[in-house]
Protein backbone atom coordinates (compact mmCIF):
# COMPACT_ATOMS: atom_id res chain seq x y z
CA UNK A 1 0.00 0.00 0.00
CA UNK A 2 2.84 2.34 0.92
CA UNK A 3 4.47 1.71 -2.48
CA UNK A 4 1.19 2.48 -4.24
CA UNK A 5 0.82 5.78 -2.36
CA UNK A 6 4.43 6.69 -3.10
CA UNK A 7 3.94 5.99 -6.80
CA UNK A 8 0.71 8.01 -6.79
CA UNK A 9 2.45 10.92 -5.05
CA UNK A 10 5.22 10.91 -7.64
CA UNK A 11 2.70 10.80 -10.47
CA UNK A 12 0.78 13.79 -9.08
CA UNK A 13 4.02 15.63 -8.48
CA UNK A 14 4.96 15.22 -12.13
CA UNK A 15 1.53 16.31 -13.38
CA UNK A 16 2.05 20.05 -12.93
CA UNK A 17 5.36 20.33 -14.82
CA UNK A 18 4.05 18.18 -17.65
CA UNK A 19 0.95 20.35 -18.04
CA UNK A 20 3.13 23.46 -18.02
CA UNK A 21 5.44 21.96 -20.64
CA UNK A 22 2.48 21.16 -22.89
CA UNK A 23 0.96 24.64 -22.59
CA UNK A 24 -0.45 26.03 -24.78
CA UNK A 25 -2.24 23.29 -26.69
CA UNK A 26 -4.19 25.68 -28.93
CA UNK A 27 -5.12 29.29 -29.61
CA UNK A 28 -4.87 31.57 -26.56
CA UNK A 29 -7.47 34.31 -26.16
CA UNK A 30 -6.53 37.49 -24.32
CA UNK A 31 -9.91 38.81 -23.24
CA UNK A 32 -9.88 42.59 -22.88
CA UNK A 33 -13.10 43.71 -21.16
CA UNK A 34 -13.06 47.07 -22.94
CA UNK A 35 -13.69 48.40 -26.43
CA UNK A 36 -10.81 48.56 -28.95
CA UNK A 37 -8.34 51.47 -28.88
CA UNK A 38 -8.29 51.98 -25.11
CA UNK A 39 -4.91 51.70 -23.39
CA UNK A 40 -5.58 48.15 -22.13
CA UNK A 41 -6.46 47.00 -25.62
CA UNK A 42 -3.39 48.72 -27.05
CA UNK A 43 -1.06 47.09 -24.53
CA UNK A 44 -2.62 43.65 -25.09
CA UNK A 45 -2.11 44.00 -28.84
CA UNK A 46 1.54 44.90 -28.30
CA UNK A 47 1.96 41.91 -25.98
CA UNK A 48 0.17 39.29 -28.10
CA UNK A 49 2.73 38.90 -30.95
CA UNK A 50 5.58 38.29 -28.49
CA UNK A 51 3.61 35.59 -26.66
CA UNK A 52 2.54 34.09 -29.98
CA UNK A 53 6.17 33.74 -31.03
CA UNK A 54 7.14 32.36 -27.63
CA UNK A 55 4.33 29.80 -27.49
CA UNK A 56 4.11 28.77 -31.12
CA UNK A 57 0.33 29.17 -31.06
CA UNK A 58 -2.01 31.93 -32.17
CA UNK A 59 -2.67 34.58 -29.51
CA UNK A 60 -5.75 36.71 -30.22
CA UNK A 61 -7.18 39.76 -28.48
CA UNK A 62 -10.90 39.38 -27.78
CA UNK A 63 -12.70 42.59 -26.78
CA UNK A 64 -15.66 42.02 -24.45
CA UNK A 65 -16.77 45.46 -23.23
CA UNK A 66 -19.60 46.29 -20.88
CA UNK A 67 -20.44 46.78 -17.22
CA UNK A 68 -17.32 48.79 -16.49
CA UNK A 69 -15.21 45.78 -17.56
CA UNK A 70 -17.21 43.35 -15.43
CA UNK A 71 -18.96 41.62 -18.37
CA UNK A 72 -15.75 40.31 -19.90
CA UNK A 73 -14.30 39.58 -16.47
CA UNK A 74 -17.30 37.43 -15.56
CA UNK A 75 -17.00 35.52 -18.84
CA UNK A 76 -13.37 34.64 -18.15
CA UNK A 77 -14.24 33.54 -14.61
CA UNK A 78 -16.50 30.90 -16.17
CA UNK A 79 -14.02 29.74 -18.83
CA UNK A 80 -12.22 26.39 -18.79
CA UNK A 81 -9.17 26.48 -16.47
CA UNK A 82 -6.74 25.41 -19.19
CA UNK A 83 -4.83 28.69 -19.58
CA UNK A 84 -6.21 29.22 -23.09
CA UNK A 85 -8.55 32.01 -21.96
CA UNK A 86 -6.83 34.82 -20.06
CA UNK A 87 -8.14 38.12 -18.79
CA UNK A 88 -6.13 41.28 -19.48
CA UNK A 89 -7.75 43.95 -17.37
CA UNK A 90 -7.11 47.09 -15.39
CA UNK A 91 -7.29 47.97 -11.73
CA UNK A 92 -11.05 48.23 -12.33
CA UNK A 93 -10.81 44.61 -11.19
CA UNK A 94 -10.37 45.96 -7.66
CA UNK A 95 -12.37 49.21 -7.88
CA UNK A 96 -15.61 47.92 -9.46
CA UNK A 97 -16.39 45.43 -6.67
CA UNK A 98 -16.33 48.37 -4.24
CA UNK A 99 -19.58 49.66 -5.74
CA UNK A 100 -20.99 46.53 -7.39
CA UNK A 101 -21.56 43.99 -4.60
CA UNK A 102 -23.84 41.84 -6.78
CA UNK A 103 -21.22 40.72 -9.30
CA UNK A 104 -21.68 37.20 -10.75
CA UNK A 105 -18.21 36.20 -9.57
CA UNK A 106 -16.00 36.58 -6.52
CA UNK A 107 -12.89 38.66 -7.40
CA UNK A 108 -10.97 37.08 -4.51
CA UNK A 109 -11.57 33.46 -5.48
CA UNK A 110 -12.95 33.00 -9.01
CA UNK A 111 -9.89 34.23 -10.90
CA UNK A 112 -6.19 33.64 -10.32
CA UNK A 113 -3.79 36.62 -10.49
CA UNK A 114 -1.03 35.71 -12.98
CA UNK A 115 1.06 38.83 -13.61
CA UNK A 116 1.06 42.57 -13.08
CA UNK A 117 2.18 43.96 -16.43
CA UNK A 118 2.67 47.58 -15.38
CA UNK A 119 0.90 50.86 -14.84
CA UNK A 120 0.18 54.25 -16.40
CA UNK A 121 -0.63 57.67 -15.00
CA UNK A 122 -3.80 59.56 -15.81
CA UNK A 123 -3.99 62.90 -17.58
CA UNK A 124 -6.98 65.23 -17.57
CA UNK A 125 -7.91 66.03 -21.17
CA UNK A 126 -10.47 68.40 -22.70
CA UNK A 127 -11.41 69.11 -26.32
CA UNK A 128 -8.63 70.90 -28.18
CA UNK A 129 -11.13 73.58 -29.15
CA UNK A 130 -11.97 74.46 -25.54
CA UNK A 131 -10.95 77.91 -24.30
CA UNK A 132 -9.36 76.52 -21.13
CA UNK A 133 -5.58 76.73 -20.93
CA UNK A 134 -5.29 75.74 -17.28
CA UNK A 135 -7.04 73.37 -14.91
CA UNK A 136 -7.90 76.25 -12.60
CA UNK A 137 -9.80 77.94 -15.43
CA UNK A 138 -11.76 74.74 -16.06
CA UNK A 139 -12.66 74.34 -12.38
CA UNK A 140 -13.76 77.96 -12.00
CA UNK A 141 -15.88 77.86 -15.15
CA UNK A 142 -17.58 74.65 -13.98
CA UNK A 143 -19.09 76.53 -11.04
CA UNK A 144 -21.08 78.71 -13.44
CA UNK A 145 -21.34 76.22 -16.30
CA UNK A 146 -21.59 72.60 -15.03
CA UNK A 147 -19.41 70.10 -16.90
CA UNK A 148 -19.64 66.46 -17.93
CA UNK A 149 -16.82 63.97 -17.31
CA UNK A 150 -16.46 60.75 -19.28
CA UNK A 151 -15.25 57.50 -17.71
CA UNK A 152 -14.34 54.13 -19.20
CA UNK A 153 -17.23 52.61 -17.24
CA UNK A 154 -18.91 52.47 -13.86
CA UNK A 155 -16.46 51.43 -11.17
CA UNK A 156 -13.40 51.61 -13.43
CA UNK A 157 -10.20 53.25 -12.29
CA UNK A 158 -11.02 56.19 -14.57
CA UNK A 159 -14.28 56.57 -12.64
CA UNK A 160 -12.48 56.62 -9.28
CA UNK A 161 -9.85 58.98 -10.72
CA UNK A 162 -12.38 61.60 -11.78
CA UNK A 163 -14.33 61.20 -8.53
CA UNK A 164 -11.12 61.85 -6.58
CA UNK A 165 -10.50 64.99 -8.65
CA UNK A 166 -14.06 66.25 -8.12
CA UNK A 167 -13.73 65.72 -4.36
CA UNK A 168 -10.44 67.61 -4.29
CA UNK A 169 -11.36 70.49 -6.60
CA UNK A 170 -15.06 70.87 -5.72
CA UNK A 171 -15.66 71.32 -9.45
CA UNK A 172 -19.26 71.08 -10.63
CA UNK A 173 -19.02 67.94 -12.78
CA UNK A 174 -21.53 65.20 -13.61
CA UNK A 175 -20.09 61.79 -14.50
CA UNK A 176 -21.12 59.85 -17.61
CA UNK A 177 -20.00 56.23 -18.08
CA UNK A 178 -18.93 54.78 -21.44
CA UNK A 179 -17.92 51.27 -22.54
CA UNK A 180 -14.17 51.76 -22.44
CA UNK A 181 -11.40 54.29 -22.90
CA UNK A 182 -11.86 54.49 -26.67
CA UNK A 183 -15.51 55.64 -26.52
CA UNK A 184 -14.68 57.99 -23.64
CA UNK A 185 -12.00 59.70 -25.73
CA UNK A 186 -14.42 59.96 -28.66
CA UNK A 187 -16.96 61.61 -26.33
CA UNK A 188 -14.44 64.32 -25.45
CA UNK A 189 -13.35 64.77 -29.06
CA UNK A 190 -16.96 65.29 -30.12
CA UNK A 191 -17.68 67.69 -27.28
CA UNK A 192 -20.21 65.30 -25.73
CA UNK A 193 -18.04 65.29 -22.59
CA UNK A 194 -15.88 68.11 -21.24
CA UNK A 195 -13.14 66.18 -19.49
CA UNK A 196 -11.72 62.67 -19.15
CA UNK A 197 -9.04 61.05 -16.99
CA UNK A 198 -7.20 59.39 -19.88
CA UNK A 199 -3.93 57.58 -20.30
CA UNK A 200 -1.39 58.86 -22.82
CA UNK A 201 -1.93 55.78 -25.01
CA UNK A 202 -5.73 56.20 -25.03
CA UNK A 203 -5.41 59.85 -26.01
CA UNK A 204 -2.91 58.83 -28.69
CA UNK A 205 -2.20 61.08 -31.65
CA UNK A 206 -5.01 63.39 -30.57
CA UNK A 207 -2.47 64.99 -28.25
CA UNK A 208 0.03 65.78 -31.01
CA UNK A 209 -2.66 66.97 -33.45
CA UNK A 210 -4.15 69.26 -30.83
CA UNK A 211 -7.57 67.62 -30.98
CA UNK A 212 -7.19 66.99 -27.24
CA UNK A 213 -5.72 69.42 -24.73
CA UNK A 214 -4.00 68.21 -21.55
CA UNK A 215 -4.71 70.26 -18.43
CA UNK A 216 -2.83 68.22 -15.81
CA UNK A 217 -1.39 64.89 -14.75
CA UNK A 218 -3.38 63.30 -11.93
CA UNK A 219 -0.94 62.74 -9.09
CA UNK A 220 2.08 64.15 -7.32
CA UNK A 221 4.58 64.28 -10.18
CA UNK A 222 4.89 65.17 -13.85
CA UNK A 223 5.52 62.33 -16.29
CA UNK A 224 8.33 61.83 -18.79
CA UNK A 225 5.91 61.56 -21.73
CA UNK A 226 4.54 65.08 -21.02
CA UNK A 227 7.23 66.96 -19.09
CA UNK A 228 5.64 70.38 -19.55
CA UNK A 229 2.27 69.38 -18.09
CA UNK A 230 1.86 70.13 -14.36
CA UNK A 231 0.63 67.60 -11.82
CA UNK A 232 -2.58 68.16 -9.89
CA UNK A 233 -0.60 68.19 -6.65
CA UNK A 234 1.62 71.07 -7.76
CA UNK A 235 -1.52 72.92 -8.80
CA UNK A 236 -2.88 72.54 -5.29
CA UNK A 237 -5.31 69.66 -5.76
CA UNK A 238 -4.47 67.08 -3.09
CA UNK A 239 -5.41 63.39 -2.76
CA UNK A 240 -5.62 62.83 -6.51
CA UNK A 241 -2.80 60.28 -6.75
CA UNK A 242 -4.05 57.28 -8.74
CA UNK A 243 -2.50 54.97 -11.30
CA UNK A 244 -4.01 52.34 -13.53
CA UNK A 245 -2.31 48.96 -13.57
CA UNK A 246 -2.94 46.27 -16.13
CA UNK A 247 -2.82 42.67 -15.01
CA UNK A 248 -3.36 39.18 -16.36
CA UNK A 249 -5.73 36.71 -14.69
CA UNK A 250 -6.73 33.08 -15.32
CA UNK A 251 -9.88 31.17 -14.28
CA UNK A 252 -9.69 29.50 -10.89
CA UNK A 253 -8.51 25.90 -11.06
CA UNK A 254 -5.82 26.69 -13.65
CA UNK A 255 -2.82 24.48 -13.00
CA UNK A 256 -0.22 26.33 -10.87
CA UNK A 257 2.50 25.16 -13.24
CA UNK A 258 0.68 26.77 -16.17
CA UNK A 259 0.20 29.98 -14.15
CA UNK A 260 3.90 30.04 -13.33
CA UNK A 261 4.84 29.50 -16.98
CA UNK A 262 2.56 32.29 -18.23
CA UNK A 263 3.97 34.60 -15.58
CA UNK A 264 7.57 33.79 -16.54
CA UNK A 265 6.88 34.24 -20.25
CA UNK A 266 5.12 37.58 -19.73
CA UNK A 267 7.99 38.79 -17.55
CA UNK A 268 10.39 37.82 -20.33
CA UNK A 269 8.44 39.95 -22.82
CA UNK A 270 8.50 42.87 -20.39
CA UNK A 271 12.31 42.69 -20.37
CA UNK A 272 12.51 42.73 -24.18
CA UNK A 273 14.26 45.92 -25.29
CA UNK A 274 12.14 46.33 -28.44
CA UNK A 275 8.93 45.92 -26.43
CA UNK A 276 10.16 48.41 -23.83
CA UNK A 277 11.01 51.00 -26.49
CA UNK A 278 7.56 50.52 -28.04
CA UNK A 279 5.47 51.07 -24.92
CA UNK A 280 7.63 53.53 -22.94
CA UNK A 281 6.52 56.53 -25.08
CA UNK A 282 2.94 55.58 -24.10
CA UNK A 283 3.88 56.25 -20.44
CA UNK A 284 3.93 52.60 -19.37
CA UNK A 285 6.01 51.68 -16.34
CA UNK A 286 6.56 47.94 -16.67
CA UNK A 287 6.62 45.52 -13.75
CA UNK A 288 8.31 42.21 -12.92
CA UNK A 289 5.87 40.29 -10.73
CA UNK A 290 5.11 36.86 -9.30
CA UNK A 291 1.62 35.34 -9.10
CA UNK A 292 1.90 35.35 -5.31
CA UNK A 293 2.99 38.98 -5.10
CA UNK A 294 0.29 40.13 -7.50
CA UNK A 295 -2.34 38.17 -5.54
CA UNK A 296 -1.38 40.03 -2.35
CA UNK A 297 -1.60 43.36 -4.17
CA UNK A 298 -5.07 42.53 -5.54
CA UNK A 299 -6.32 41.43 -2.12
CA UNK A 300 -5.04 44.61 -0.47
CA UNK A 301 -6.59 46.91 -3.10
CA UNK A 302 -9.97 45.19 -2.96
CA UNK A 303 -10.11 46.18 0.69
CA UNK A 304 -8.70 49.68 0.10
CA UNK A 305 -11.11 50.77 -2.63
CA UNK A 306 -14.15 49.37 -0.85
CA UNK A 307 -13.27 51.53 2.15
CA UNK A 308 -12.80 54.61 -0.08
CA UNK A 309 -16.14 54.09 -1.86
CA UNK A 310 -17.87 53.94 1.51
CA UNK A 311 -16.12 57.09 2.74
CA UNK A 312 -16.91 59.07 -0.43
CA UNK A 313 -20.42 57.71 -0.90
CA UNK A 314 -19.60 56.35 -4.38
CA UNK A 315 -22.24 53.85 -5.51
CA UNK A 316 -24.07 52.55 -8.56
VENQUI-V498062 format. One record per backbone hydrogen bond with DSSP energy under -1.0 kcal/mol. NH is the residue of the N-H (numbers start at 1). CO is the residue of the C=O. E is the energy in kcal/mol with one decimal. If there is no record, write none. Layout:
BEGIN
<<NH CO E> <NH CO E>>
END
This chain:
BEGIN
<<5 1 -2.5> <6 2 -2.2> <7 3 -2.6> <8 4 -2.5> <9 5 -2.6> <10 6 -2.2> <11 7 -2.2> <12 8 -2.6> <13 9 -2.3> <14 10 -1.7> <18 14 -1.9> <19 15 -2.3> <20 16 -2.3> <21 17 -2.6> <22 18 -1.8> <28 58 -2.8> <29 84 -3.3> <30 60 -3.5> <31 86 -3.4> <32 62 -2.1> <35 179 -1.1> <38 35 -1.0> <42 38 -2.5> <43 39 -2.3> <44 40 -2.4> <45 41 -2.1> <46 42 -1.4> <47 43 -2.2> <48 44 -2.5> <51 47 -1.7> <52 48 -2.6> <53 49 -2.1> <54 50 -2.0> <55 51 -2.9> <56 52 -1.9> <60 28 -2.5> <62 30 -2.5> <64 32 -2.9> <70 67 -1.4> <71 66 -2.0> <73 69 -1.5> <74 70 -2.2> <75 71 -1.8> <76 72 -2.0> <77 73 -1.9> <79 76 -1.5> <82 80 -1.9> <86 29 -2.9> <87 249 -2.8> <88 31 -2.8> <89 247 -2.2> <93 90 -2.1> <94 91 -1.5> <95 91 -1.3> <96 92 -2.4> <98 95 -1.2> <99 96 -1.8> <100 96 -1.3> <109 106 -1.1> <110 106 -3.1> <112 250 -3.9> <114 248 -3.0> <115 248 -1.4> <117 246 -2.3> <118 246 -1.1> <119 285 -2.1> <120 244 -2.1> <123 198 -3.4> <124 216 -2.9> <125 196 -2.4> <126 213 -2.4> <128 211 -2.9> <130 127 -1.8> <138 134 -1.5> <139 135 -2.6> <140 136 -2.6> <141 137 -2.3> <142 138 -1.9> <144 141 -1.1> <145 141 -3.1> <147 172 -2.6> <149 174 -3.0> <150 195 -2.6> <151 176 -1.5> <156 153 -2.0> <160 156 -2.0> <161 157 -2.6> <162 158 -2.1> <163 159 -2.2> <164 160 -2.2> <165 161 -1.9> <166 162 -2.5> <167 163 -2.3> <168 164 -1.8> <169 165 -2.9> <170 166 -2.4> <173 171 -1.2> <174 147 -2.9> <176 149 -3.2> <178 151 -1.6> <184 180 -1.6> <185 181 -2.4> <186 182 -2.2> <187 183 -2.1> <188 184 -1.5> <189 185 -2.6> <190 186 -2.4> <192 187 -1.5> <193 187 -1.9> <194 148 -2.8> <195 148 -1.3> <196 125 -1.4> <198 123 -2.3> <198 196 -1.4> <203 199 -2.0> <204 200 -2.2> <206 203 -1.5> <207 204 -1.7> <209 205 -2.4> <212 206 -2.3> <213 126 -2.9> <215 124 -3.1> <217 230 -2.4> <218 122 -2.5> <226 223 -1.0> <229 226 -1.7> <232 217 -2.5> <233 219 -2.2> <235 231 -1.1> <236 233 -1.5> <237 232 -3.0> <244 120 -2.4> <246 118 -2.4> <247 89 -2.7> <248 115 -2.9> <249 87 -2.4> <250 112 -2.1> <252 110 -1.7> <254 251 -1.5> <259 255 -2.3> <260 256 -2.5> <261 257 -1.8> <262 258 -2.7> <263 259 -2.4> <264 260 -2.4> <265 261 -2.6> <266 262 -2.5> <267 263 -2.6> <268 264 -1.8> <269 265 -1.7> <270 266 -2.2> <272 269 -1.6> <276 272 -2.7> <277 273 -2.4> <278 274 -1.5> <279 275 -2.1> <280 276 -2.3> <282 279 -1.3> <283 280 -2.1> <284 279 -1.3> <285 119 -2.6> <287 117 -2.6> <294 290 -2.5> <295 291 -2.1> <296 292 -1.8> <297 293 -1.8> <298 294 -2.6> <299 295 -2.3> <300 296 -2.3> <301 297 -2.3> <302 298 -2.2> <303 299 -1.3> <304 300 -2.1> <305 301 -2.7> <306 302 -1.1> <307 303 -1.7> <308 304 -1.9> <309 305 -2.5> <310 306 -1.7> <311 307 -2.2> <312 308 -2.7> <314 309 -1.8>>
END
